[in-house]
Amino acid sequence: MRNTVNRRLLIPALLVAAFTACSEELATSPRDQILADQAIVDAPTSRAALAGTYAGLQALGYYGRNLEILGDLPADNAVHTGTFQYLDDIDLHHVKADNTTTTSVWTAIYAVIARANLVLAKVPGIPDLSTAEKNEILGEAYFLRALSYHNLVKFWGDVPMPLEPILVTSDASKYKRVPVAQVYTQILSDLNQAGQLITNTSNTRQATVMAVHAIRSRVLFYKGDYQGALDEANIVLAGRDTLTVAYPDLFTATGTNTSEDIFRVAFTPVQYNEMGYYYLGAGRRELQPSKDLNTSYEAADLRKPWTVKPRGSSNLQGTKFPTTIGAEHLHVIRLAEVVLIKAEALARLNQLAAAVAEYNKVRLRAGLAPHTLGVEVTTQADVINAIAKERRFELALEGDRWPDLVRLGIATTVLGVTATQTLLPIPASDVNTGGLTQNPGY
Amino acid sequence: MSYSRSISRRLSALAVFLALPSAAVAQSGVVRGSVIDSASQRGIPGVLLAVSGTTRSAVTDDAGRFTIRNVPLSSTIVRAQRIGYAAQDRSFTFAGDTASVTLVLRPIAVQLSEVVSIGYGTSSRLDINNAVASVSATDIENKPLAGLESAIQGKMAGVQVTNNAGNPGNGISIRVRGPASVNAGNQPLYVIDGIPIIQEDYGQLGLGGQDVTSISSLNPDEIESIDVLKDAAAAAIYGSRGSNGVVMITTKRGRAGLQRVNFSTYYGSQSAPRKLSLLDAKQYVEIFNESAVNDDEDLPFTAGTDDARSFDWQSAVFRRAPVGDAQLSMSGGTERMKYYLSGGNFAQRGIVIGSDYKRQTGRVNVDFDATSRLLLRTSVGLSREDNHRIEGDGSLDGVVTNAIGMQPMRPIFGNFYGFAGVDSGLKYSNPVAIATYDRTNYGTFRGIGNVEARYSVTNKLALTGRFGADVLSVDELQWLSPRVDQTYANSADGVGKSDHTTATRYVSEAFGTYDAYTSDRQRLSVVGGASMELSNSDLNFIRGEGFTSGFTTYIRNATVITSFDGSSTGNSLGSYFGRANYSLLDRYIFSASMRADRSSRFGPAHRWGYFPAASIGWNVTQEPFAEAIARVATVKLRASYGVTGNQGIGDFDFYSLAQAAPYTTTPGVAQSSIGNPDLKWETTHAFDGGVDLGLFDNRVSVIADYYTRRTSDLLVRRPIPAFTGFTTTWGNIGDIKNAGVDLSINTENVRQHDGRGFGWTSGLNVTFNRNKVLRTFENQPIITGINGRQATIVAPGHPLGEFYMLKFEGVNPQTGDAIYKDIDGKPGITSDDKTFVGSPHPKYYGGLSNEFTLGSLSLRGFFTFSQGNKIFNMMRIFTDDGACTWDNKTTNVLARWKKPGDITDVPRMSYDCASGSDEISSRYLENGSYVRLSELTLGYALPQTWANRAYLSNARVYVSGHNLKLWTKYMGYDPDVNSAGSDENIIIGTDYYAYPQPRTITFGINAGW
């Protein structure tokens, strides 16, 4: 009889097991991720959210690779030698709205903006942060948002400008493209906030007081406010107006400061950039420096052997970024660029002698003879032209050539592109699903 | 009689039934036993057993078992009746108050009455209205192929099996009645002995397209039968995972009787059946020099010097390779306790150097009648695999890839660690060096097991509880050696990768089977229950570079760690299901089923999904008016409609999630996805109308089905505005329709009598499927392709994955340049001129088998075929690009344009790549139709006297050839191909240097004692 009871218990037990399991709350929350709306809740997560915003700069779509490619490949500095069709299209100015690379840059920049927006929205309400630390975090988030919007307007012109987090897709529908001037106003407002809140002066892997001035100088420079750009450049250059670091050392440093650092994106073997991998013969050599760049350097230019080397008898490779591992830090802005901004701002303000003296600092470090006003350069146009050349060689493969050509209004003549091609197409996804208007010509 | 009274009367009848067991009568006994199909050796459900001279009767359960209680002890005869089988009387004697009887019934219409698994039970085809395709053990044993899916290729109507490539242990694509999903997976659900198993690819290493599958760890020789549930009426019982069909696998079990030991082994030799026709050095130099002349460039080669020697790189990477298998099994038992034990060892070397595959398996299946009412069963299978994989398909360092691409004048051996490298002029990494120095090991351990208790509460009510577990452990180890010149590993001093994944699934289910009502006029049975599944996977991964000279492979010797991972995820599925079958007069059969699934993969508002199905069947020839027809034919008509689902997406895709985003050494966090809380199941509404036809004493049987499947709320990664910081989110958008006919005909052309004389049977199955995408997100096309080379489109009004590229219109006789159709009307040929150029789906496919028997000799031939599909021979973007790349070319270029006036379809050779011949276009699209002599086997059963002399009860020897002959116009190695792998839904019919399929000759022995 007892056996019977046991037997009879077996099946109900199995049934109960199955049915109770059904009613339980099951594996319904992720283990190796957290819900996005719980990402910023206290002081440590606030700090982490800021670090996560910086990490967005490392993306291959951003400073990790594609932003720089977008600055050199469509210009006269680099050509496509690999197999990716969408890079070929950029090289040949046949960019379409669904181009993977341009879309990836757009997305990566907006990802940083989204992260910054979340920090700016959530961190003010975090109780266990000191006011000083809260200010620092918010200031750096403003800085990253300003930097990112400036990168957008350089390539796309009018862009949508969300300043609050978009947590569900439907929230995106309220954003449309806003005029460049309005974006600049926002950028300067963000930089103003950053300037008031940031106190960091030493860690150049993050935003510093000087980085705010340097970026403001660049923004005003692109905006055409040369006096403003000059004033900001002078603040940055006060007391450090010389270039003393050997050119190669700017690109090999993997964590130590050089005296020319202002703001750089840090990389490691795991959080790597792919600049070396894309340019080196040992890597993909998806791109190579153009023959035009190779032959345009003055013979004695010390920057050339560090930037361009022959590969085989007829090919070139870009050697500025020395390893395929990609753990070298990359400069967002460095002293030489500020020197050249100051030089061009002076030239624009018709202070030609001072302008020549300024850009000679860059020539000097490159092992080149200084220019003398009235000899190599005479007119304002000569000086601006000479500065454009120095910018090309000094910042080669760092992603500045195309924005320079566009800014100078000579992209059409130098590259033979149409005026409408000086702006990239708005990604197809945003036109189709976000209702954004497309740039003309696409 | 009022309705309510009838119900209450039934209920009181039920109460009486339930009370009966406790009211046992002393002068009576119990007759227990089972009824087995003589052909399939499987238990037959639904057999009516009646004790002669009494009113006592019972119906067999879905395992073919029965228990008749309260049988007078004077009884001696039991009669078994089942439509589709010859009725049988069998005598029995009581031992005490119990008697055991085993009856073996002979089917009278084999195909039409066979027993098939239907999910939470088995049934005879006669009693169901479902579209189910089946193969039994004899069709899948002793095949020199690792994957069981290969063994069923061409054998089931409505089931399309694509091998993708020939590497051992490779992932295989199965599509049941056409692909219906864009992003959520198109592979069917696999259920082994009632347990839905882990079937995903848990390999973390990509080797250029081809993938692995966890299905390969199953040993086909342990399998008794495979039934594929094709229509919604059958698959809806698996609800949210039934959309792509269900593959029901039943393993072998022991039977009461003498202990049997079976040993089977084969050994075979494999080779590459064909080589591509590539240029030799002389031809190569000639066309490249001609290309330079055409474009006014300097000659790249010196004829007479550069072409002095020619090397056959294909022969350097192909080899004759052995394949062998040994299986030993023991089975037997008593009426109360039955067992099946088996062990197997399969080893296959690849026909491409560097690849091989080994699998060891073991199985223990035990059935134990603990009491007359309680049956306990366990099924446990263990396996390990060791797969040495090589880079393939689209990889830059693919072995076959580089063997095809290598310039023919380049030597194989040289000074770079014994092999030729860049100093010998090689443009690409040396494939022989890759196969020699690089290693990729994929190893698995797996245990799949379940325990089951079935308790017969009464003759009519049985409760089953089942607990199953599937534990899969995957270890991978890769070493990319610096000794291979021109590889990334060479510049990085070696790359090592090591990873581990553990995937587990636990399934607990309980269901009751109730034969609610049984008489000779009508029968009602219901099944209802619940199940619970928990799946988990945990993984880690590490990749290092910079190995100090002399140290290899293992990460501890690396200088830098360049990548790592460690993560965990899981999901659960809780379900209730039920099914009722009602048959009236064995003529009218009604069935309805319902499943409710609750999946953790969807948000709280959409967690539950409901999947109903219903069907009707009509055994026309059971009707009195059809008596005249019934003498020559049996006819059954079927129709069904049902809803199934697909939940093949990630575990938490409905959430917006955040994960670690460190900035160098500072801990960081950032949003990683943007979720869609409205995400829900992808659902398929399917109709099936079929006819089962038996003719001429059922020597001809036909099963034909017409079906339509409309899949809606497709789970797709839909684009969103990228200014959100994300490019896609999961959504339910779009519709796909599949419609077609599948047909299977079996004939017994000449019947053998008592195992003597001549016999001949044939089987043909063929499937016609039409696939059409009806709607996509805002009707935008999705254009994609391997390695970013866009060639495939998903667009409304077109089949899923139609080829989309420039349309080649010939060669300009004046210039020799390729001409492409100008679609957009604007000047120049750009990507806007791409158009729809052909479908990768066959118009029809199937298989034809013939078996001839003469005494103890048997000859079996099996053809598979696929007709009307296009293949994008993507290799030709390099081997037929008109001298754009240094890759060797196919001999197609010998017909090239050479001078104005030449009429040809091969453009001129152009050193500057200016002839337009490198454009991805329909020029590379080929007819993928084929007919293959898939198997030819000659077997001889040793005479009994010989066998006995060797202490054997039976013995059979055979010689078998696989893939002996292929008839096709396709220029690549094999048209049964897809380089995108089995996980891919959209990119199909694309051959990008796929590993060729071997031709195999085996010799084997099966012996039993």
Boltz contact constraints between the chains, C-beta under 6 A:
constraints:
  - contact:
      token1: [A, 7]
      token2: [B, 374]
      max_distance: 6.0
  - contact:
      token1: [A, 10]
      token2: [B, 453]
      max_distance: 6.0
  - contact:
      token1: [A, 11]
      token2: [B, 455]
      max_distance: 6.0
  - contact:
      token1: [A, 11]
      token2: [B, 463]
      max_distance: 6.0
  - contact:
      token1: [A, 11]
      token2: [B, 465]
      max_distance: 6.0
  - contact:
      token1: [A, 14]
      token2: [B, 465]
      max_distance: 6.0
  - contact:
      token1: [A, 14]
      token2: [B, 510]
      max_distance: 6.0
  - contact:
      token1: [A, 15]
      token2: [B, 510]
      max_distance: 6.0
  - contact:
      token1: [A, 17]
      token2: [B, 508]
      max_distance: 6.0
  - contact:
      token1: [A, 18]
      token2: [B, 508]
      max_distance: 6.0
  - contact:
      token1: [A, 18]
      token2: [B, 509]
      max_distance: 6.0
  - contact:
      token1: [A, 18]
      token2: [B, 510]
      max_distance: 6.0
  - contact:
      token1: [A, 18]
      token2: [B, 530]
      max_distance: 6.0
  - contact:
      token1: [A, 18]
      token2: [B, 532]
      max_distance: 6.0
  - contact:
      token1: [A, 19]
      token2: [B, 530]
      max_distance: 6.0
  - contact:
      token1: [A, 21]
      token2: [B, 532]
      max_distance: 6.0
  - contact:
      token1: [A, 22]
      token2: [B, 530]
      max_distance: 6.0
  - contact:
      token1: [A, 22]
      token2: [B, 532]
      max_distance: 6.0
  - contact:
      token1: [A, 22]
      token2: [B, 574]
      max_distance: 6.0
  - contact:
      token1: [A, 26]
      token2: [B, 572]
      max_distance: 6.0
  - contact:
      token1: [A, 26]
      token2: [B, 600]
      max_distance: 6.0
  - contact:
      token1: [A, 27]
      token2: [B, 570]
      max_distance: 6.0
  - contact:
      token1: [A, 27]
      token2: [B, 571]
      max_distance: 6.0
  - contact:
      token1: [A, 27]
      token2: [B, 572]
      max_distance: 6.0
  - contact:
      token1: [A, 27]
      token2: [B, 600]
      max_distance: 6.0
  - contact:
      token1: [A, 28]
      token2: [B, 600]
      max_distance: 6.0
  - contact:
      token1: [A, 30]
      token2: [B, 652]
      max_distance: 6.0
  - contact:
      token1: [A, 31]
      token2: [B, 568]
      max_distance: 6.0
  - contact:
      token1: [A, 32]
      token2: [B, 567]
      max_distance: 6.0
  - contact:
      token1: [A, 32]
      token2: [B, 568]
      max_distance: 6.0
  - contact:
      token1: [A, 33]
      token2: [B, 657]
      max_distance: 6.0
  - contact:
      token1: [A, 33]
      token2: [B, 659]
      max_distance: 6.0
  - contact:
      token1: [A, 34]
      token2: [B, 658]
      max_distance: 6.0
  - contact:
      token1: [A, 35]
      token2: [B, 655]
      max_distance: 6.0
  - contact:
      token1: [A, 36]
      token2: [B, 656]
      max_distance: 6.0
  - contact:
      token1: [A, 36]
      token2: [B, 657]
      max_distance: 6.0
  - contact:
      token1: [A, 36]
      token2: [B, 658]
      max_distance: 6.0
  - contact:
      token1: [A, 36]
      token2: [B, 671]
      max_distance: 6.0
  - contact:
      token1: [A, 39]
      token2: [B, 658]
      max_distance: 6.0
  - contact:
      token1: [A, 39]
      token2: [B, 669]
      max_distance: 6.0
  - contact:
      token1: [A, 48]
      token2: [B, 667]
      max_distance: 6.0
  - contact:
      token1: [A, 48]
      token2: [B, 668]
      max_distance: 6.0
  - contact:
      token1: [A, 48]
      token2: [B, 669]
      max_distance: 6.0
  - contact:
      token1: [A, 49]
      token2: [B, 669]
      max_distance: 6.0
  - contact:
      token1: [A, 51]
      token2: [B, 663]
      max_distance: 6.0
  - contact:
      token1: [A, 51]
      token2: [B, 666]
      max_distance: 6.0
  - contact:
      token1: [A, 51]
      token2: [B, 668]
      max_distance: 6.0
  - contact:
      token1: [A, 52]
      token2: [B, 661]
      max_distance: 6.0
  - contact:
      token1: [A, 52]
      token2: [B, 668]
      max_distance: 6.0
  - contact:
      token1: [A, 52]
      token2: [B, 669]
      max_distance: 6.0
  - contact:
      token1: [A, 52]
      token2: [B, 670]
      max_distance: 6.0
  - contact:
      token1: [A, 54]
      token2: [B, 663]
      max_distance: 6.0
  - contact:
      token1: [A, 55]
      token2: [B, 661]
      max_distance: 6.0
  - contact:
      token1: [A, 55]
      token2: [B, 663]
      max_distance: 6.0
  - contact:
      token1: [A, 55]
      token2: [B, 668]
      max_distance: 6.0
  - contact:
      token1: [A, 84]
      token2: [B, 788]
      max_distance: 6.0
  - contact:
      token1: [A, 106]
      token2: [B, 722]
      max_distance: 6.0
  - contact:
      token1: [A, 107]
      token2: [B, 722]
      max_distance: 6.0
  - contact:
      token1: [A, 107]
      token2: [B, 727]
      max_distance: 6.0
  - contact:
      token1: [A, 110]
      token2: [B, 723]
      max_distance: 6.0
  - contact:
      token1: [A, 110]
      token2: [B, 725]
      max_distance: 6.0
  - contact:
      token1: [A, 111]
      token2: [B, 725]
      max_distance: 6.0
  - contact:
      token1: [A, 114]
      token2: [B, 725]
      max_distance: 6.0
  - contact:
      token1: [A, 115]
      token2: [B, 670]
      max_distance: 6.0
  - contact:
      token1: [A, 160]
      token2: [B, 723]
      max_distance: 6.0
  - contact:
      token1: [A, 166]
      token2: [B, 724]
      max_distance: 6.0
  - contact:
      token1: [A, 169]
      token2: [B, 720]
      max_distance: 6.0
  - contact:
      token1: [A, 169]
      token2: [B, 729]
      max_distance: 6.0
  - contact:
      token1: [A, 172]
      token2: [B, 721]
      max_distance: 6.0
  - contact:
      token1: [A, 172]
      token2: [B, 724]
      max_distance: 6.0
  - contact:
      token1: [A, 266]
      token2: [B, 664]
      max_distance: 6.0
  - contact:
      token1: [A, 268]
      token2: [B, 664]
      max_distance: 6.0
  - contact:
      token1: [A, 269]
      token2: [B, 560]
      max_distance: 6.0
  - contact:
      token1: [A, 269]
      token2: [B, 562]
      max_distance: 6.0
  - contact:
      token1: [A, 282]
      token2: [B, 491]
      max_distance: 6.0
  - contact:
      token1: [A, 427]
      token2: [B, 722]
      max_distance: 6.0
  - contact:
      token1: [A, 429]
      token2: [B, 719]
      max_distance: 6.0
  - contact:
      token1: [A, 429]
      token2: [B, 722]
      max_distance: 6.0
  - contact:
      token1: [A, 430]
      token2: [B, 721]
      max_distance: 6.0
  - contact:
      token1: [A, 430]
      token2: [B, 722]
      max_distance: 6.0
  - contact:
      token1: [A, 430]
      token2: [B, 723]
      max_distance: 6.0
  - contact:
      token1: [A, 433]
      token2: [B, 719]
      max_distance: 6.0
  - contact:
      token1: [A, 433]
      token2: [B, 720]
      max_distance: 6.0
  - contact:
      token1: [A, 433]
      token2: [B, 721]
      max_distance: 6.0
  - contact:
      token1: [A, 434]
      token2: [B, 721]
      max_distance: 6.0
